[in-house]
């Protein structure tokens, strides 16, 4: 069972005789492999409120780039198997953002695709317009980079992580969990409806955002860009190049 430790508060205890006044840290544990029945209801409710036929505004954003990752993203930590290299990894990414044009629970949706040469990750984030309890919903899937982005996107890779960010409360999360060392694989069959519902949402927004055509095109543009720029050659220190001026003929 994977547990994610979230430090919530540090309280200073009253100093007594000889006390070193060490702060006491309160830690809350987030169980991402087996959320409670109440948390499962919250996940199901949030997924059910994602608009199936959204009306997008005219504004949109498509961006691409290359980013150096020195730490595992928070969304990947919870229940995430796999190897984490000691050296920073470089990932190519594409992001698509659209805003909803009418008053609804969500104000905008952002999709991102990244590939660091070992793993490809898709993330869909829906931001709440007027956060009172729920702030945002994040859905994520991943696949090995032995295949191409075209194949991954066409295959509609299923979601393996769901996360609800809440206002003033700890997050609610559900992730596909692997067997602990020497232990059995956790039985997550009860959560299949939630994973299925989240996968349907991500598959639907892949179509709405044109991901299957936009992402490969943008990644191809990144691949055509040089990773490093050659330095301009300069004369050795203490010398300079003089340009000879030739006077015009008389």
PALO-194450 format. One record per residue: residue in three letters; x, y, z of N, C-alpha, C in turn; chain. Coordinates in nm, 2 decimals. Layout:
<sites>
SITE code n.east n.north   n.up ca.east ca.north  ca.up c.east c.north   c.up unit
SITE  ALA      X       Y      Z       X        Y      Z      X       Y      Z    A
...
</sites>
This chain:
<sites>
SITE code n.east n.north   n.up ca.east ca.north  ca.up c.east c.north   c.up unit
SITE  UNK   0.08   -0.12   0.00    0.00     0.00   0.00   0.09    0.12   0.00    A
SITE  UNK   0.06    0.21  -0.09    0.15     0.33  -0.10   0.08    0.44  -0.02    A
SITE  UNK   0.16    0.51   0.06    0.11     0.62   0.14   0.20    0.74   0.11    A
SITE  UNK   0.13    0.86   0.10    0.20     0.98   0.07   0.19    1.07   0.20    A
SITE  UNK   0.31    1.10   0.25    0.31     1.19   0.37   0.30    1.33   0.34    A
SITE  UNK   0.20    1.40   0.40    0.18     1.54   0.38   0.20    1.62   0.51    A
SITE  UNK   0.31    1.69   0.53    0.32     1.77   0.65   0.22    1.89   0.65    A
SITE  UNK   0.14    1.89   0.75    0.04     1.99   0.76   0.07    2.11   0.85    A
SITE  UNK   0.13    2.08   0.96    0.15     2.19   1.06   0.27    2.15   1.15    A
SITE  UNK   0.34    2.25   1.20    0.44     2.24   1.30   0.40    2.32   1.42    A
SITE  UNK   0.39    2.26   1.54    0.34     2.33   1.66   0.45    2.34   1.76    A
SITE  UNK   0.47    2.45   1.81    0.58     2.47   1.92   0.52    2.44   2.05    A
SITE  UNK   0.58    2.34   2.12    0.54     2.30   2.25   0.60    2.40   2.36    A
SITE  UNK   0.52    2.42   2.47    0.57     2.51   2.57   0.71    2.46   2.63    A
SITE  UNK   0.80    2.54   2.65    0.93     2.51   2.69   0.93    2.47   2.84    A
SITE  UNK   0.99    2.36   2.88    1.00     2.32   3.02   1.14    2.33   3.06    A
SITE  UNK   1.17    2.29   3.18    1.31     2.29   3.23   1.39    2.20   3.14    A
SITE  UNK   1.50    2.25   3.09    1.59     2.17   3.01   1.53    2.14   2.87    A
SITE  UNK   1.42    2.20   2.83    1.36     2.16   2.70   1.44    2.23   2.59    A
SITE  UNK   1.46    2.15   2.48    1.53     2.21   2.37   1.44    2.28   2.27    A
SITE  UNK   1.30    2.28   2.30    1.20     2.35   2.22   1.20    2.30   2.08    A
SITE  UNK   1.21    2.17   2.06    1.20     2.11   1.93   1.06    2.12   1.88    A
SITE  UNK   1.03    2.16   1.76    0.90     2.17   1.71   0.84    2.03   1.68    A
SITE  UNK   0.71    2.02   1.71    0.64     1.89   1.68   0.57    1.90   1.55    A
SITE  UNK   0.60    1.81   1.46    0.54     1.81   1.32   0.43    1.72   1.32    A
SITE  UNK   0.31    1.77   1.27    0.19     1.69   1.25   0.19    1.64   1.11    A
SITE  UNK   0.18    1.51   1.09    0.18     1.45   0.95   0.05    1.38   0.93    A
SITE  UNK   0.00    1.41   0.81   -0.13     1.34   0.77  -0.09    1.25   0.65    A
SITE  UNK  -0.14    1.13   0.66   -0.11     1.03   0.55  -0.22    1.02   0.45    A
SITE  UNK  -0.19    1.03   0.33   -0.29     1.02   0.22  -0.28    0.88   0.16    A
SITE  UNK  -0.38    0.80   0.17   -0.38     0.67   0.11  -0.43    0.67  -0.03    A
SITE  UNK  -0.34    0.65  -0.13   -0.38     0.67  -0.27  -0.42    0.53  -0.33    A
SITE  UNK  -0.39    0.42  -0.26   -0.42     0.29  -0.31  -0.56    0.24  -0.27    A
SITE  UNK  -0.61    0.29  -0.16   -0.74     0.25  -0.11  -0.81    0.37  -0.04    A
SITE  UNK  -0.87    0.46  -0.12   -0.94     0.57  -0.06  -1.06    0.53   0.01    A
SITE  UNK  -1.11    0.61   0.11   -1.23     0.57   0.18  -1.35    0.58   0.09    A
SITE  UNK  -1.46    0.53   0.14   -1.59     0.53   0.07  -1.63    0.67   0.04    A
SITE  UNK  -1.61    0.76   0.14   -1.65     0.90   0.12  -1.56    0.97   0.02    A
SITE  UNK  -1.43    0.94   0.01   -1.34     0.99  -0.09  -1.38    0.94  -0.23    A
SITE  UNK  -1.42    0.81  -0.23   -1.46     0.76  -0.36  -1.58    0.83  -0.41    A
SITE  UNK  -1.67    0.86  -0.33   -1.79     0.94  -0.37  -1.75    1.08  -0.42    A
SITE  UNK  -1.66    1.14  -0.36   -1.61     1.27  -0.40  -1.55    1.26  -0.54    A
SITE  UNK  -1.47    1.16  -0.56   -1.41     1.14  -0.70  -1.51    1.12  -0.80    A
SITE  UNK  -1.61    1.03  -0.77   -1.72     1.00  -0.87  -1.80    1.13  -0.90    A
SITE  UNK  -1.83    1.21  -0.80   -1.91     1.33  -0.81  -1.83    1.43  -0.90    A
SITE  UNK  -1.70    1.45  -0.88   -1.63     1.54  -0.96  -1.62    1.50  -1.10    A
SITE  UNK  -1.60    1.37  -1.13   -1.59     1.32  -1.26  -1.72    1.34  -1.34    A
SITE  UNK  -1.83    1.32  -1.26   -1.96     1.33  -1.33  -2.00    1.47  -1.36    A
SITE  UNK  -1.93    1.57  -1.30   -1.96     1.71  -1.33  -1.88    1.77  -1.44    A
SITE  UNK  -1.78    1.69  -1.49   -1.70     1.74  -1.60  -1.79    1.75  -1.73    A
SITE  UNK  -1.80    1.87  -1.79   -1.90     1.88  -1.91  -1.86    1.79  -2.02    A
SITE  UNK  -1.96    1.72  -2.07   -1.94     1.63  -2.19  -1.94    1.70  -2.32    A
SITE  UNK  -2.02    1.81  -2.33   -2.03     1.89  -2.45  -2.00    2.03  -2.42    A
SITE  UNK  -1.88    2.07  -2.38   -1.85     2.20  -2.34  -1.85    2.30  -2.45    A
SITE  UNK  -1.88    2.43  -2.41   -1.88     2.54  -2.51  -1.75    2.61  -2.48    A
SITE  UNK  -1.65    2.60  -2.57   -1.52     2.67  -2.55  -1.53    2.81  -2.59    A
SITE  UNK  -1.45    2.90  -2.53   -1.44     3.04  -2.58  -1.35    3.04  -2.70    A
SITE  UNK  -1.34    3.16  -2.76   -1.25     3.17  -2.88  -1.10    3.17  -2.84    A
SITE  UNK  -1.07    3.21  -2.72   -0.93     3.21  -2.68  -0.88    3.07  -2.66    A
SITE  UNK  -0.75    3.04  -2.70   -0.69     2.91  -2.67  -0.54    2.93  -2.67    A
SITE  UNK  -0.47    2.83  -2.62   -0.32     2.84  -2.62  -0.26    2.70  -2.65    A
SITE  UNK  -0.16    2.70  -2.73   -0.08     2.58  -2.76   0.06    2.62  -2.74    A
SITE  UNK   0.13    2.55  -2.65    0.27     2.58  -2.63   0.35    2.45  -2.63    A
SITE  UNK   0.48    2.47  -2.66    0.57     2.35  -2.66   0.70    2.39  -2.60    A
SITE  UNK   0.78    2.30  -2.56    0.91     2.33  -2.50   0.99    2.21  -2.46    A
SITE  UNK   1.10    2.24  -2.39    1.19     2.14  -2.34   1.22    2.18  -2.20    A
SITE  UNK   1.21    2.09  -2.10    1.22     2.12  -1.96   1.31    2.02  -1.89    A
SITE  UNK   1.40    2.07  -1.80    1.48     1.98  -1.73   1.42    1.95  -1.59    A
SITE  UNK   1.40    1.82  -1.57    1.33     1.77  -1.44   1.44    1.72  -1.35    A
SITE  UNK   1.44    1.78  -1.23    1.54     1.74  -1.13   1.47    1.65  -1.02    A
SITE  UNK   1.34    1.66  -1.01    1.27     1.59  -0.91   1.14    1.53  -0.97    A
SITE  UNK   1.09    1.42  -0.91    0.97     1.36  -0.96   0.85    1.45  -0.93    A
SITE  UNK   0.77    1.48  -1.03    0.65     1.56  -1.00   0.56    1.50  -0.89    A
SITE  UNK   0.50    1.59  -0.82    0.41     1.54  -0.71   0.31    1.45  -0.75    A
SITE  UNK   0.25    1.47  -0.87    0.15     1.38  -0.92   0.20    1.24  -0.94    A
SITE  UNK   0.33    1.23  -0.97    0.39     1.10  -1.00   0.43    1.02  -0.88    A
SITE  UNK   0.44    1.09  -0.77    0.49     1.03  -0.65   0.40    0.93  -0.59    A
SITE  UNK   0.27    0.96  -0.59    0.18     0.88  -0.52   0.16    0.75  -0.59    A
SITE  UNK   0.21    0.64  -0.53    0.19     0.51  -0.59   0.26    0.48  -0.72    A
SITE  UNK   0.35    0.57  -0.75    0.42     0.55  -0.88   0.53    0.46  -0.88    A
SITE  UNK   0.53    0.35  -0.96    0.64     0.26  -0.97   0.74    0.32  -1.07    A
SITE  UNK   0.85    0.25  -1.09    0.94     0.29  -1.19   1.08    0.34  -1.14    A
SITE  UNK   1.17    0.35  -1.23    1.30     0.40  -1.19   1.32    0.55  -1.20    A
SITE  UNK   1.38    0.61  -1.10    1.41     0.75  -1.10   1.56    0.77  -1.11    A
SITE  UNK   1.60    0.82  -1.22    1.74     0.84  -1.24   1.80    0.94  -1.15    A
SITE  UNK   1.93    0.92  -1.12    2.00     1.01  -1.03   2.03    1.14  -1.09    A
SITE  UNK   2.04    1.15  -1.23    2.07     1.27  -1.30   1.94    1.33  -1.35    A
SITE  UNK   1.93    1.46  -1.37    1.81     1.52  -1.42   1.78    1.47  -1.56    A
SITE  UNK   1.65    1.46  -1.58    1.60     1.41  -1.71   1.55    1.53  -1.79    A
SITE  UNK   1.56    1.53  -1.92    1.51     1.64  -2.01   1.38    1.59  -2.08    A
SITE  UNK   1.28    1.66  -2.07    1.15     1.62  -2.13   1.10    1.72  -2.23    A
SITE  UNK   1.06    1.68  -2.34    0.99     1.76  -2.44   0.84    1.76  -2.40    A
SITE  UNK   0.78    1.88  -2.41    0.63     1.88  -2.37   0.55    1.97  -2.47    A
SITE  UNK   0.42    1.94  -2.47    0.32     2.02  -2.54   0.21    2.04  -2.45    A
SITE  UNK   0.16    2.17  -2.45    0.05     2.20  -2.36  -0.06    2.27  -2.45    A
SITE  UNK  -0.19    2.23  -2.42   -0.30     2.29  -2.48  -0.40    2.34  -2.37    A
SITE  UNK  -0.45    2.46  -2.39   -0.54     2.52  -2.29  -0.66    2.58  -2.36    A
SITE  UNK  -0.78    2.55  -2.31   -0.90     2.61  -2.36  -0.98    2.66  -2.24    A
SITE  UNK  -1.06    2.77  -2.26   -1.15     2.82  -2.15  -1.29    2.79  -2.19    A
SITE  UNK  -1.37    2.76  -2.09   -1.51     2.74  -2.11  -1.58    2.88  -2.11    A
SITE  UNK  -1.67    2.89  -2.21   -1.73     3.02  -2.24  -1.85    3.06  -2.15    A
SITE  UNK  -1.91    2.96  -2.09   -2.03     2.99  -2.01  -2.00    2.96  -1.86    A
SITE  UNK  -2.09    3.01  -1.78   -2.08     2.98  -1.64  -2.10    2.84  -1.61    A
SITE  UNK  -2.00    2.77  -1.55   -2.01     2.63  -1.52  -1.92    2.60  -1.40    A
SITE  UNK  -1.92    2.48  -1.36   -1.83     2.45  -1.24  -1.68    2.48  -1.28    A
SITE  UNK  -1.64    2.44  -1.40   -1.50     2.46  -1.44  -1.48    2.58  -1.53    A
SITE  UNK  -1.37    2.64  -1.51   -1.34     2.76  -1.59  -1.25    2.74  -1.71    A
SITE  UNK  -1.16    2.64  -1.70   -1.07     2.61  -1.81  -1.02    2.47  -1.79    A
SITE  UNK  -0.97    2.42  -1.91   -0.91     2.28  -1.91  -0.77    2.30  -1.97    A
SITE  UNK  -0.68    2.23  -1.91   -0.54     2.23  -1.97  -0.49    2.08  -1.98    A
SITE  UNK  -0.44    2.05  -2.10   -0.39     1.92  -2.13  -0.24    1.93  -2.16    A
SITE  UNK  -0.16    1.84  -2.11   -0.02     1.84  -2.13   0.03    1.70  -2.16    A
SITE  UNK   0.13    1.69  -2.25    0.19     1.57  -2.29   0.34    1.59  -2.27    A
SITE  UNK   0.41    1.50  -2.21    0.56     1.51  -2.19   0.62    1.38  -2.22    A
SITE  UNK   0.75    1.38  -2.27    0.83     1.26  -2.30   0.97    1.29  -2.26    A
SITE  UNK   1.02    1.22  -2.17    1.16     1.24  -2.12   1.25    1.13  -2.18    A
SITE  UNK   1.21    1.06  -2.28    1.29     0.95  -2.33   1.27    0.82  -2.27    A
SITE  UNK   1.21    0.81  -2.15    1.18     0.69  -2.09   1.03    0.67  -2.07    A
SITE  UNK   0.97    0.77  -2.03    0.82     0.77  -2.00   0.75    0.88  -2.07    A
SITE  UNK   0.63    0.85  -2.13    0.54     0.95  -2.18   0.43    0.97  -2.08    A
SITE  UNK   0.39    1.09  -2.05    0.29     1.12  -1.95   0.19    1.22  -2.01    A
SITE  UNK   0.06    1.18  -1.99   -0.05     1.28  -2.03  -0.12    1.32  -1.90    A
SITE  UNK  -0.15    1.45  -1.89   -0.22     1.51  -1.78  -0.33    1.60  -1.82    A
SITE  UNK  -0.45    1.58  -1.77   -0.56     1.67  -1.80  -0.60    1.73  -1.67    A
SITE  UNK  -0.60    1.86  -1.66   -0.64     1.94  -1.54  -0.76    2.03  -1.57    A
SITE  UNK  -0.86    2.02  -1.49   -0.98     2.10  -1.50  -0.98    2.19  -1.38    A
SITE  UNK  -0.98    2.33  -1.40   -0.98     2.42  -1.29  -1.12    2.47  -1.26    A
SITE  UNK  -1.15    2.47  -1.13   -1.29     2.52  -1.09  -1.30    2.67  -1.10    A
SITE  UNK  -1.41    2.72  -1.14   -1.43     2.87  -1.16  -1.43    2.94  -1.03    A
SITE  UNK  -1.51    2.89  -0.94   -1.53     2.96  -0.81  -1.50    2.86  -0.70    A
SITE  UNK  -1.37    2.84  -0.66   -1.33     2.73  -0.56  -1.39    2.76  -0.43    A
SITE  UNK  -1.47    2.67  -0.38   -1.53     2.67  -0.24  -1.48    2.55  -0.17    A
SITE  UNK  -1.49    2.44  -0.23   -1.44     2.31  -0.17  -1.34    2.25  -0.27    A
SITE  UNK  -1.39    2.22  -0.39   -1.30     2.17  -0.49  -1.22    2.28  -0.57    A
SITE  UNK  -1.09    2.26  -0.59   -1.01     2.35  -0.66  -0.98    2.31  -0.81    A
SITE  UNK  -0.94    2.18  -0.82   -0.91     2.13  -0.95  -0.92    1.98  -0.95    A
SITE  UNK  -0.94    1.92  -1.07   -0.94     1.78  -1.09  -0.82    1.75  -1.19    A
SITE  UNK  -0.74    1.65  -1.15   -0.62     1.61  -1.24  -0.64    1.46  -1.27    A
SITE  UNK  -0.62    1.43  -1.40   -0.62     1.29  -1.45  -0.49    1.27  -1.52    A
SITE  UNK  -0.43    1.15  -1.50   -0.30     1.13  -1.56  -0.29    0.98  -1.60    A
SITE  UNK  -0.21    0.96  -1.71   -0.18     0.83  -1.75  -0.03    0.83  -1.80    A
SITE  UNK   0.03    0.72  -1.82    0.17     0.71  -1.86   0.19    0.59  -1.94    A
SITE  UNK   0.30    0.59  -2.02    0.34     0.47  -2.10   0.49    0.48  -2.13    A
SITE  UNK   0.55    0.37  -2.16    0.69     0.36  -2.19   0.72    0.43  -2.32    A
SITE  UNK   0.83    0.49  -2.33    0.87     0.56  -2.46   0.92    0.46  -2.56    A
SITE  UNK   0.91    0.33  -2.54    0.95     0.24  -2.64   0.86    0.25  -2.76    A
SITE  UNK   0.74    0.30  -2.74    0.64     0.33  -2.85   0.64    0.47  -2.88    A
SITE  UNK   0.57    0.51  -2.98    0.57     0.65  -3.03   0.45    0.73  -2.96    A
SITE  UNK   0.46    0.86  -2.97    0.35     0.94  -2.91   0.22    0.91  -2.99    A
SITE  UNK   0.23    0.89  -3.12    0.12     0.87  -3.21   0.04    0.74  -3.16    A
SITE  UNK   0.12    0.64  -3.14    0.06     0.51  -3.09   0.00    0.52  -2.96    A
SITE  UNK   0.06    0.59  -2.87    0.00     0.61  -2.73  -0.13    0.69  -2.74    A
SITE  UNK  -0.13    0.79  -2.82   -0.25     0.88  -2.82  -0.36    0.80  -2.90    A
SITE  UNK  -0.33    0.73  -3.00   -0.43     0.65  -3.07  -0.49    0.54  -2.99    A
SITE  UNK  -0.41    0.49  -2.90   -0.45     0.37  -2.82  -0.54    0.42  -2.70    A
SITE  UNK  -0.55    0.55  -2.68   -0.63     0.60  -2.57  -0.59    0.54  -2.44    A
SITE  UNK  -0.46    0.56  -2.40   -0.41     0.50  -2.28  -0.49    0.53  -2.16    A
SITE  UNK  -0.53    0.43  -2.08   -0.62     0.46  -1.97  -0.55    0.53  -1.85    A
SITE  UNK  -0.64    0.60  -1.78   -0.59     0.68  -1.66  -0.54    0.59  -1.55    A
SITE  UNK  -0.43    0.63  -1.49   -0.38     0.55  -1.38  -0.37    0.63  -1.25    A
SITE  UNK  -0.40    0.76  -1.26   -0.40     0.85  -1.14  -0.51    0.95  -1.15    A
SITE  UNK  -0.58    0.97  -1.04   -0.68     1.07  -1.02  -0.65    1.15  -0.90    A
SITE  UNK  -0.67    1.28  -0.91   -0.64     1.36  -0.79  -0.74    1.48  -0.78    A
SITE  UNK  -0.79    1.50  -0.67   -0.88     1.62  -0.64  -0.81    1.71  -0.55    A
SITE  UNK  -0.78    1.84  -0.59   -0.73     1.94  -0.50  -0.84    2.01  -0.44    A
SITE  UNK  -0.84    2.02  -0.30   -0.95     2.08  -0.23  -0.91    2.20  -0.15    A
SITE  UNK  -1.00    2.29  -0.13   -0.98     2.42  -0.06  -0.98    2.39   0.09    A
SITE  UNK  -0.86    2.42   0.15   -0.85     2.41   0.29  -0.85    2.27   0.35    A
SITE  UNK  -0.84    2.17   0.26   -0.84     2.03   0.30  -0.73    1.96   0.23    A
SITE  UNK  -0.70    1.84   0.27   -0.60     1.76   0.21  -0.66    1.71   0.07    A
SITE  UNK  -0.57    1.67  -0.02   -0.62     1.62  -0.15  -0.68    1.48  -0.13    A
SITE  UNK  -0.76    1.45  -0.23   -0.81     1.31  -0.25  -0.75    1.25  -0.37    A
SITE  UNK  -0.69    1.13  -0.36   -0.62     1.07  -0.47  -0.65    0.92  -0.48    A
SITE  UNK  -0.64    0.88  -0.60   -0.65     0.73  -0.63  -0.55    0.70  -0.74    A
SITE  UNK  -0.47    0.60  -0.72   -0.36     0.56  -0.81  -0.36    0.41  -0.83    A
SITE  UNK  -0.32    0.37  -0.95   -0.28     0.23  -0.97  -0.16    0.20  -0.89    A
SITE  UNK  -0.17    0.10  -0.80   -0.06     0.07  -0.71   0.00   -0.07  -0.74    A
SITE  UNK   0.13   -0.08  -0.74    0.21    -0.20  -0.76   0.23   -0.27  -0.63    A
SITE  UNK   0.26   -0.40  -0.64    0.29    -0.48  -0.52   0.41   -0.42  -0.44    A
SITE  UNK   0.40   -0.42  -0.31    0.51    -0.38  -0.23   0.61   -0.49  -0.23    A
SITE  UNK   0.73   -0.46  -0.20    0.84    -0.55  -0.20   0.81   -0.67  -0.11    A
SITE  UNK   0.80   -0.79  -0.18    0.77    -0.91  -0.10   0.63   -0.93  -0.07    A
SITE  UNK   0.54   -0.84  -0.11    0.40    -0.85  -0.08   0.31   -0.87  -0.20    A
SITE  UNK   0.18   -0.89  -0.18    0.09    -0.92  -0.29   0.05   -0.79  -0.36    A
SITE  UNK   0.00   -0.80  -0.48   -0.05    -0.68  -0.55  -0.18   -0.64  -0.48    A
SITE  UNK  -0.20   -0.51  -0.45   -0.33    -0.47  -0.38  -0.45   -0.49  -0.47    A
SITE  UNK  -0.56   -0.54  -0.41   -0.68    -0.56  -0.49  -0.75   -0.42  -0.50    A
SITE  UNK  -0.75   -0.37  -0.62   -0.82    -0.24  -0.65  -0.94   -0.26  -0.74    A
SITE  UNK  -1.00   -0.38  -0.75   -1.11    -0.40  -0.84  -1.23   -0.32  -0.80    A
SITE  UNK  -1.24   -0.28  -0.68   -1.36    -0.19  -0.64  -1.35   -0.05  -0.70    A
SITE  UNK  -1.23   -0.01  -0.74   -1.21     0.12  -0.80  -1.21    0.13  -0.95    A
SITE  UNK  -1.24    0.01  -1.01   -1.24     0.01  -1.16  -1.34    0.10  -1.22    A
SITE  UNK  -1.46    0.12  -1.16   -1.55     0.22  -1.22  -1.50    0.36  -1.22    A
SITE  UNK  -1.42    0.40  -1.12   -1.36     0.53  -1.11  -1.25    0.55  -1.22    A
SITE  UNK  -1.17    0.45  -1.23   -1.06     0.45  -1.33  -1.13    0.46  -1.47    A
SITE  UNK  -1.23    0.38  -1.49   -1.30     0.37  -1.62  -1.36    0.51  -1.65    A
SITE  UNK  -1.43    0.57  -1.56   -1.49     0.70  -1.58  -1.39    0.80  -1.61    A
SITE  UNK  -1.28    0.80  -1.54   -1.17     0.90  -1.56  -1.11    0.88  -1.70    A
SITE  UNK  -1.09    0.76  -1.74   -1.04     0.73  -1.87  -1.13    0.78  -1.98    A
SITE  UNK  -1.26    0.76  -1.96   -1.36     0.81  -2.06  -1.35    0.97  -2.07    A
SITE  UNK  -1.33    1.03  -1.96   -1.32     1.18  -1.96  -1.19    1.22  -2.04    A
SITE  UNK  -1.08    1.16  -2.01   -0.96     1.19  -2.08  -0.97    1.16  -2.23    A
SITE  UNK  -1.03    1.05  -2.27   -1.04     1.01  -2.41  -1.13    1.11  -2.48    A
SITE  UNK  -1.23    1.16  -2.41   -1.33     1.25  -2.48  -1.26    1.39  -2.50    A
SITE  UNK  -1.18    1.43  -2.40   -1.11     1.56  -2.42  -0.99    1.55  -2.51    A
SITE  UNK  -0.94    1.43  -2.53   -0.84     1.42  -2.64  -0.90    1.46  -2.77    A
SITE  UNK  -1.02    1.41  -2.79   -1.09     1.44  -2.92  -1.13    1.59  -2.93    A
SITE  UNK  -1.18    1.64  -2.82   -1.23     1.78  -2.82  -1.11    1.88  -2.84    A
SITE  UNK  -0.99    1.85  -2.79   -0.88     1.94  -2.80  -0.79    1.91  -2.92    A
SITE  UNK  -0.83    1.81  -3.00   -0.75     1.78  -3.12  -0.61    1.73  -3.08    A
SITE  UNK  -0.59    1.66  -2.97   -0.46     1.61  -2.92  -0.39    1.52  -3.02    A
SITE  UNK  -0.46    1.43  -3.09   -0.40     1.33  -3.17  -0.32    1.39  -3.29    A
SITE  UNK  -0.36    1.51  -3.33   -0.29     1.57  -3.44  -0.20    1.68  -3.39    A
SITE  UNK  -0.24    1.76  -3.29   -0.16     1.87  -3.24  -0.03    1.82  -3.18    A
SITE  UNK  -0.04    1.72  -3.09    0.08     1.68  -3.01   0.19    1.63  -3.10    A
SITE  UNK   0.17    1.54  -3.19    0.28     1.49  -3.28   0.34    1.60  -3.36    A
SITE  UNK   0.25    1.69  -3.41    0.31     1.80  -3.49   0.40    1.89  -3.41    A
SITE  UNK   0.36    1.93  -3.29    0.44     2.01  -3.20   0.57    1.95  -3.16    A
SITE  UNK   0.56    1.82  -3.13    0.68     1.74  -3.09   0.78    1.74  -3.20    A
SITE  UNK   0.73    1.73  -3.32    0.82     1.72  -3.44   0.89    1.85  -3.45    A
SITE  UNK   0.83    1.96  -3.42    0.89     2.09  -3.42   1.00    2.10  -3.32    A
SITE  UNK   0.98    2.05  -3.20    1.08     2.05  -3.10   1.20    1.96  -3.14    A
SITE  UNK   1.17    1.85  -3.20    1.28     1.76  -3.24   1.37    1.82  -3.34    A
SITE  UNK   1.32    1.92  -3.42    1.39     1.99  -3.52   1.48    2.10  -3.47    A
SITE  UNK   1.46    2.13  -3.34    1.54     2.24  -3.28   1.66    2.19  -3.22    A
SITE  UNK   1.78    2.26  -3.23    1.90     2.22  -3.17   1.89    2.22  -3.02    A
SITE  UNK   1.95    2.12  -2.95    1.95     2.12  -2.81   2.04    2.22  -2.74    A
SITE  UNK   2.15    2.25  -2.82    2.25     2.34  -2.77   2.29    2.44  -2.88    A
SITE  UNK   2.32    2.56  -2.84    2.36     2.66  -2.94   2.52    2.67  -2.93    A
SITE  UNK   2.58    2.67  -3.05    2.72     2.68  -3.05   2.77    2.82  -3.02    A
SITE  UNK   2.87    2.83  -2.94    2.92     2.96  -2.89   2.99    3.03  -3.00    A
SITE  UNK   2.97    3.16  -3.01    3.03     3.24  -3.11   3.18    3.25  -3.08    A
SITE  UNK   3.26    3.23  -3.18    3.41     3.23  -3.16   3.45    3.38  -3.14    A
SITE  UNK   3.53    3.40  -3.03    3.58     3.53  -3.00   3.74    3.53  -3.00    A
SITE  UNK   3.80    3.64  -3.03    3.95     3.64  -3.03   4.00    3.62  -2.89    A
SITE  UNK   4.12    3.57  -2.87    4.18     3.55  -2.74   4.18    3.67  -2.66    A
SITE  UNK   4.18    3.66  -2.53    4.18     3.78  -2.44   4.31    3.86  -2.47    A
SITE  UNK   4.29    3.99  -2.48    4.40     4.09  -2.50   4.42    4.12  -2.65    A
SITE  UNK   4.34    4.05  -2.74    4.36     4.08  -2.88   4.23    4.12  -2.94    A
SITE  UNK   4.23    4.18  -3.05    4.11     4.22  -3.12   4.13    4.21  -3.27    A
SITE  UNK   4.02    4.19  -3.34    4.03     4.19  -3.48   4.00    4.32  -3.54    A
SITE  UNK   4.09    4.37  -3.63    4.07     4.50  -3.69   4.02    4.48  -3.83    A
SITE  UNK   3.93    4.56  -3.87    3.88     4.55  -4.01   3.95    4.66  -4.09    A
SITE  UNK   4.02    4.62  -4.20    4.10     4.71  -4.28   4.01    4.79  -4.37    A
SITE  UNK   4.02    4.92  -4.36    3.94     5.01  -4.44   4.02    5.05  -4.57    A
SITE  UNK   3.96    5.02  -4.68    4.03     5.05  -4.81   3.97    5.18  -4.86    A
SITE  UNK   4.06    5.28  -4.89    4.01     5.41  -4.94   3.95    5.40  -5.08    A
SITE  UNK   3.85    5.47  -5.11    3.80     5.46  -5.25   3.90    5.51  -5.35    A
SITE  UNK   3.89    5.46  -5.47    3.99     5.50  -5.58   3.97    5.64  -5.62    A
SITE  UNK   4.08    5.71  -5.65    4.07     5.85  -5.68   4.04    5.86  -5.83    A
</sites>
